Amino acid sequence: MLNLKTEKYFGLDATGTSMWDIVTRSPSIDAAYGKLSEEFDVEPEVLRNHFAELLGQLVENGLLKVMPADVESIPAI
């Protein structure tokens, strides 16, 4: 992925790509986590930590903006 404003490149492996796909199509981070927990056979805490780390890196690099859940009908991502 490339942030066109900063020209920073952010590479994702297959797991990261799946997480990106799910989080950008889910109505909330919690909903995305639920879908990920169904898809990946991993301890819940490990998944939560990896997911949070990825989200943090995406936000830090300007590739994802997390919005409050109560913003009209706009998804929380």
Steps between C-alpha positions, in 0.01 A plus 500: 500500500620849423403819677497747213530801731814381680624264227559237770463138396344253743527130410250241620544124507206267431371526858528878503324520165214287633476719810498815283228357278280406795547822697424723202177312427377473859271748673727518806830381637319260733308350206827462308659328799206260517541406134875461543451270799282278281757498220823444695572209734693694765461587867267800540761709684764434234257601226394812689863605552598445135185674376555798730863523391403499132226760554744720691758480221238576234374802693855618570584481130185686398346199326203456732288745695296372793177687553271505805232232474214747548572712191166478319487188283863516388700185585738532796801447274 
